[in-house]
Amino acid sequence: MRMERRRSPRFPFIASAEIVDEKENARTASRVSDLSRNGCYVEMANPFPQGTNVLVEIYTENEFLEAHATVAYFEPMHGMGLTFSEMQPYFVGVLNKWLLQANGKKAN
């Protein structure tokens, strides 16, 4: 069993996503299944190797978020955990709003 290393709580959060391998410029469609202040888990059949730098674009019905991230771990045939490394202030606001909603609280 893997030791829990998350720095912040994660919440169930379903959204579509596009993952871009920044080195190979390869774009892959995926689905986010959970979200935290520091990262997310994306479901995909062929996850990228640990340490890969990616650009993640997460889409809900009426908003999107874009962030640079690093693959923290991967589970073959299932998906990978991403750690956010850089995010523009506007997208930090979107992330905070989504986390409040996922936690059952009303966003301002």
N, CA, C and O of each residue as an XYZ file, in Angstrom:
432
protein
N       0.847     -1.192      0.000
C       0.000      0.000      0.000
C       0.887      1.247      0.000
O       1.848      1.334      0.764
N       0.556      2.204     -0.858
C       1.340      3.427     -0.984
C       1.081      4.354      0.209
O      -0.056      4.506      0.657
N       2.159      4.971      0.713
C       2.044      5.907      1.827
C       1.412      7.218      1.340
O       1.782      7.734      0.286
N       0.475      7.742      2.098
C      -0.216      8.987      1.756
C       0.764     10.155      1.862
O       1.370     10.372      2.911
N       0.917     10.919      0.747
C       1.865     12.031      0.742
C       1.220     13.342      0.329
O       1.927     14.323      0.098
N      -0.073     13.388      0.231
C      -0.739     14.610     -0.230
C      -0.602     15.729      0.795
O      -0.639     15.510      2.006
N      -0.441     16.945      0.257
C      -0.303     18.122      1.117
C      -1.633     18.780      1.424
O      -1.727     19.588      2.349
N      -2.661     18.446      0.659
C      -3.974     19.053      0.860
C      -5.047     18.019      0.543
O      -4.803     17.076     -0.210
N      -6.237     18.194      1.119
C      -7.303     17.216      0.874
C      -7.716     17.217     -0.590
O      -7.665     18.242     -1.270
N      -8.125     16.046     -1.055
C      -8.633     15.968     -2.413
C     -10.115     15.650     -2.367
O     -10.617     15.051     -1.416
N     -10.804     16.072     -3.428
C     -12.246     15.926     -3.487
C     -12.626     15.274     -4.812
O     -11.973     15.514     -5.827
N     -13.673     14.453     -4.815
C     -14.164     13.916     -6.077
C     -14.551     15.076     -6.992
O     -15.228     16.014     -6.570
N     -14.120     15.003     -8.225
C     -14.383     16.085     -9.163
C     -14.286     15.492    -10.567
O     -13.219     15.034    -10.975
N     -15.371     15.498    -11.290
C     -15.395     14.910    -12.625
C     -15.391     16.022    -13.668
O     -16.249     16.905    -13.657
N     -14.408     15.965    -14.573
C     -14.307     16.941    -15.652
C     -13.474     16.335    -16.780
O     -12.679     15.424    -16.553
N     -13.660     16.839    -17.976
C     -12.817     16.382    -19.078
C     -11.492     17.135    -19.018
O     -11.407     18.230    -18.462
N     -10.466     16.529    -19.598
C      -9.140     17.143    -19.561
C      -8.353     16.794    -20.811
O      -8.604     15.784    -21.468
N      -7.412     17.640    -21.117
C      -6.426     17.405    -22.163
C      -5.060     17.504    -21.479
O      -4.786     18.445    -20.734
N      -4.219     16.515    -21.750
C      -2.886     16.494    -21.168
C      -1.885     16.614    -22.307
O      -1.939     15.846    -23.269
N      -0.971     17.575    -22.202
C       0.038     17.778    -23.233
C       1.408     17.482    -22.639
O       1.833     18.142    -21.690
N       2.100     16.491    -23.197
C       3.484     16.207    -22.822
C       4.318     17.360    -23.374
O       4.434     17.509    -24.590
N       4.901     18.178    -22.496
C       5.583     19.390    -22.932
C       6.831     19.103    -23.761
O       7.216     19.924    -24.593
N       7.463     17.962    -23.552
C       8.667     17.619    -24.311
C       8.316     17.092    -25.700
O       8.930     17.485    -26.692
N       7.335     16.210    -25.769
C       6.954     15.571    -27.031
C       5.854     16.322    -27.764
O       5.582     16.035    -28.930
N       5.219     17.279    -27.100
C       4.086     18.027    -27.640
C       2.960     17.085    -28.089
O       2.294     17.325    -29.096
N       2.767     16.013    -27.321
C       1.705     15.037    -27.595
C       0.497     15.364    -26.728
O       0.635     15.553    -25.519
N      -0.680     15.433    -27.330
C      -1.927     15.791    -26.630
C      -2.780     14.549    -26.456
O      -2.999     13.799    -27.407
N      -3.267     14.331    -25.224
C      -4.078     13.161    -24.913
C      -5.330     13.584    -24.164
O      -5.254     14.356    -23.209
N      -6.480     13.084    -24.593
C      -7.741     13.355    -23.895
C      -7.829     12.442    -22.676
O      -7.401     11.289    -22.719
N      -8.385     12.970    -21.596
C      -8.532     12.182    -20.372
C      -9.694     12.734    -19.555
O     -10.437     13.605    -20.008
N      -9.833     12.212    -18.352
C     -10.900     12.650    -17.453
C     -10.332     12.811    -16.056
O      -9.634     11.928    -15.558
N     -10.630     13.935    -15.424
C     -10.226     14.171    -14.036
C     -11.237     13.477    -13.134
O     -12.445     13.573    -13.356
N     -10.735     12.772    -12.106
C     -11.656     12.111    -11.173
C     -11.556     12.681     -9.761
O     -12.471     12.503     -8.957
N     -10.465     13.355     -9.454
C     -10.396     14.079     -8.187
C      -9.465     15.272     -8.317
O      -8.641     15.345     -9.228
N      -9.615     16.215     -7.374
C      -8.940     17.498     -7.472
C      -8.540     17.972     -6.083
O      -9.271     17.765     -5.114
N      -7.375     18.610     -5.990
C      -6.941     19.236     -4.748
C      -6.264     20.558     -5.086
O      -6.108     20.894     -6.260
N      -5.870     21.293     -4.087
C      -5.181     22.560     -4.284
C      -3.843     22.352     -5.006
O      -3.382     23.232     -5.733
N      -3.227     21.184     -4.800
C      -1.892     20.934     -5.332
C      -1.833     20.027     -6.546
O      -0.760     19.839     -7.118
N      -2.975     19.454     -6.960
C      -2.919     18.564     -8.101
C      -4.241     17.878     -8.371
O      -5.283     18.264     -7.843
N      -4.177     16.839     -9.214
C      -5.380     16.110     -9.586
C      -5.004     14.706    -10.029
O      -3.831     14.395    -10.239
N      -6.021     13.863    -10.166
C      -5.834     12.529    -10.723
C      -6.574     12.482    -12.037
O      -7.747     12.847    -12.113
N      -5.883     12.028    -13.086
C      -6.515     11.912    -14.394
C      -6.534     10.452    -14.820
O      -5.545      9.729    -14.694
N      -7.692     10.041    -15.328
C      -7.867      8.673    -15.792
C      -7.473      8.595    -17.261
O      -7.971      9.361    -18.086
N      -6.586      7.678    -17.580
C      -6.193      7.449    -18.961
C      -5.514      6.095    -19.079
O      -4.811      5.664    -18.164
N      -5.725      5.424    -20.206
C      -5.222      4.065    -20.401
C      -3.699      4.014    -20.483
O      -3.093      3.041    -20.035
N      -3.078      5.038    -21.043
C      -1.626      5.059    -21.200
C      -1.031      6.288    -20.522
O      -0.666      7.253    -21.194
N      -0.932      6.257    -19.194
C      -0.407      7.430    -18.489
C       1.071      7.660    -18.808
O       1.793      6.741    -19.195
N       1.491      8.896    -18.637
C       2.887      9.260    -18.867
C       3.749      8.787    -17.690
O       3.236      8.598    -16.587
N       5.038      8.597    -17.915
C       5.935      8.156    -16.837
C       6.077      9.201    -15.723
O       5.897     10.399    -15.944
N       6.401      8.720    -14.541
C       6.647      9.606    -13.398
C       7.735     10.608    -13.769
O       8.733     10.253    -14.396
N       7.530     11.870    -13.372
C       8.502     12.922    -13.646
C       8.270     13.678    -14.944
O       8.940     14.678    -15.202
N       7.324     13.214    -15.772
C       7.036     13.905    -17.034
C       6.379     15.253    -16.747
O       5.442     15.340    -15.954
N       6.879     16.296    -17.397
C       6.268     17.626    -17.283
C       5.169     17.755    -18.317
O       5.378     17.478    -19.498
N       3.992     18.180    -17.866
C       2.835     18.278    -18.742
C       2.129     19.612    -18.560
O       2.339     20.322    -17.576
N       1.295     19.929    -19.528
C       0.347     21.022    -19.408
C      -1.013     20.358    -19.306
O      -1.382     19.576    -20.182
N      -1.761     20.650    -18.261
C      -3.086     20.055    -18.092
C      -4.133     21.144    -18.298
O      -4.038     22.235    -17.737
N      -5.125     20.823    -19.107
C      -6.264     21.710    -19.346
C      -7.501     20.955    -18.871
O      -7.815     19.879    -19.379
N      -8.199     21.526    -17.895
C      -9.382     20.886    -17.318
C     -10.603     21.710    -17.712
O     -10.618     22.933    -17.579
N     -11.632     21.007    -18.201
C     -12.826     21.679    -18.712
C     -14.081     21.226    -17.982
O     -14.350     20.030    -17.873
N     -14.852     22.195    -17.479
C     -16.194     21.901    -17.000
C     -17.156     22.483    -18.038
O     -16.737     22.944    -19.100
N     -18.427     22.453    -17.719
C     -19.424     22.931    -18.666
C     -19.232     24.396    -19.058
O     -19.467     24.768    -20.208
N     -18.803     25.232    -18.096
C     -18.711     26.663    -18.395
C     -17.390     27.325    -18.014
O     -17.273     28.547    -18.110
N     -16.390     26.550    -17.584
C     -15.093     27.130    -17.220
C     -13.979     26.161    -17.584
O     -14.214     24.979    -17.836
N     -12.764     26.689    -17.605
C     -11.618     25.807    -17.784
C     -10.453     26.312    -16.961
O     -10.419     27.467    -16.536
N      -9.512     25.434    -16.749
C      -8.307     25.724    -15.972
C      -7.127     25.183    -16.752
O      -7.222     24.136    -17.392
N      -6.018     25.896    -16.699
C      -4.798     25.461    -17.370
C      -3.656     25.581    -16.376
O      -3.525     26.602    -15.700
N      -2.821     24.537    -16.280
C      -1.700     24.562    -15.343
C      -0.573     23.676    -15.840
O      -0.805     22.663    -16.500
N       0.638     24.066    -15.518
C       1.787     23.195    -15.735
C       1.820     22.241    -14.553
O       1.534     22.634    -13.421
N       2.170     20.986    -14.817
C       2.171     19.979    -13.756
C       3.249     18.939    -14.058
O       3.815     18.891    -15.150
N       3.508     18.113    -13.050
C       4.459     17.012    -13.169
C       3.757     15.732    -12.744
O       2.989     15.730    -11.782
N       4.019     14.644    -13.462
C       3.445     13.355    -13.092
C       4.114     12.889    -11.796
O       5.315     12.620    -11.768
N       3.324     12.797    -10.730
C       3.842     12.371     -9.429
C       3.913     10.846     -9.344
O       4.848     10.292     -8.766
N       2.925     10.177     -9.920
C       2.901      8.716     -9.967
C       1.939      8.286    -11.069
O       1.093      9.064    -11.510
N       2.078      7.051    -11.501
C       1.152      6.545    -12.512
C       0.766      5.116    -12.186
O       1.517      4.373    -11.554
N      -0.417      4.756    -12.630
C      -0.942      3.401    -12.481
C      -1.244      2.888    -13.885
O      -2.203      3.342    -14.509
N      -0.441      1.946    -14.395
C      -0.646      1.463    -15.765
C      -2.097      1.062    -16.021
O      -2.734      0.404    -15.199
N      -2.593      1.472    -17.169
C      -3.953      1.175    -17.627
C      -5.049      1.892    -16.824
O      -6.233      1.662    -17.073
N      -4.685      2.743    -15.881
C      -5.686      3.438    -15.064
C      -5.563      4.959    -15.148
O      -6.526      5.642    -15.494
N      -4.390      5.486    -14.834
C      -4.240      6.929    -14.832
C      -2.997      7.386    -14.111
O      -2.078      6.605    -13.867
N      -2.978      8.674    -13.771
C      -1.796      9.238    -13.126
C      -2.174     10.404    -12.225
O      -3.155     11.109    -12.463
N      -1.376     10.584    -11.195
C      -1.518     11.716    -10.293
C      -0.607     12.838    -10.754
O       0.576     12.618    -11.012
N      -1.155     14.039    -10.858
C      -0.391     15.208    -11.280
C      -0.230     16.184    -10.127
O      -1.157     16.402     -9.347
N       0.949     16.767    -10.029
C       1.212     17.826     -9.060
C       1.338     19.133     -9.828
O       2.197     19.266    -10.700
N       0.474     20.108     -9.503
C       0.550     21.401    -10.175
C       1.870     22.082     -9.821
O       2.292     22.070     -8.665
N       2.523     22.681    -10.833
C       3.785     23.372    -10.575
C       3.700     24.868    -10.865
O       4.396     25.665    -10.237
N       2.853     25.245    -11.809
C       2.717     26.660    -12.157
C       1.319     26.913    -12.685
O       0.815     26.180    -13.536
N       0.691     27.982    -12.156
C      -0.669     28.305    -12.572
C      -0.855     29.819    -12.511
O      -0.458     30.462    -11.540
N      -1.459     30.380    -13.554
C      -1.730     31.815    -13.590
C      -2.755     32.176    -12.506
O      -3.608     31.352    -12.174
N      -2.685     33.391    -11.952
C      -3.598     33.798    -10.887
C      -5.081     33.608    -11.231
O      -5.860     33.208    -10.365
N      -5.482     33.885    -12.466
C      -6.881     33.698    -12.834
C      -7.299     32.245    -12.614
O      -8.376     31.979    -12.081
N      -6.446     31.308    -13.026
C      -6.776     29.888    -12.906
C      -6.727     29.415    -11.451
O      -7.413     28.459    -11.089
N      -5.923     30.078    -10.617
C      -5.941     29.773     -9.181
C      -7.326     30.084     -8.627
O      -7.847     29.339     -7.797
N      -7.925     31.189     -9.087
C      -9.284     31.541     -8.673
C     -10.307     30.504     -9.117
O     -11.213     30.159     -8.358
N     -10.167     30.005    -10.340
C     -11.065     28.963    -10.844
C     -10.912     27.703     -9.998
O     -11.903     27.090     -9.601
N      -9.659     27.319     -9.723
C      -9.398     26.131     -8.908
C     -10.030     26.274     -7.524
O     -10.679     25.347     -7.040
N      -9.843     27.425     -6.891
C     -10.429     27.642     -5.567
C     -11.946     27.542     -5.597
O     -12.547     26.984     -4.679
N     -12.565     28.071     -6.630
C     -14.028     27.991     -6.785
C     -14.460     26.535     -6.915
O     -15.409     26.111     -6.255
N     -13.772     25.764     -7.761
C     -14.112     24.352     -7.942
C     -13.943     23.566     -6.649
O     -14.756     22.695     -6.340
N     -12.892     23.869     -5.891
C     -12.662     23.149     -4.626
C     -13.765     23.449     -3.615
O     -14.209     22.552     -2.899
N     -14.206     24.693     -3.551
C     -15.317     25.044     -2.664
C     -16.569     24.276     -3.066
O     -17.260     23.726     -2.209
N     -16.865     24.235     -4.355
C     -18.045     23.529     -4.839
C     -17.923     22.026     -4.553
O     -18.893     21.393     -4.135
N     -16.743     21.461     -4.775
C     -16.546     20.030     -4.551
C     -16.655     19.683     -3.073
O     -17.010     18.559     -2.719
N     -16.354     20.639     -2.219
C     -16.427     20.447     -0.776
C     -17.830     20.745     -0.236
O     -18.068     20.685      0.971
N     -18.749     21.066     -1.141
C     -20.131     21.319     -0.734
C     -20.379     22.702     -0.205
O     -21.400     22.949      0.436
N     -19.456     23.618     -0.465
C     -19.629     25.009     -0.008
C     -19.945     25.890     -1.194
O     -19.562     25.589     -2.325
N     -20.640     26.976     -0.935
C     -21.025     27.894     -1.999
C     -19.887     28.860     -2.290
O     -19.348     29.480     -1.373
N     -19.517     28.993     -3.567
C     -18.493     29.945     -3.961
C     -19.101     31.348     -4.039
O     -20.271     31.510     -4.384
N     -18.295     32.352     -3.717
C     -18.775     33.740     -3.763
C     -18.977     34.209     -5.175
O     -19.378     35.352     -5.395
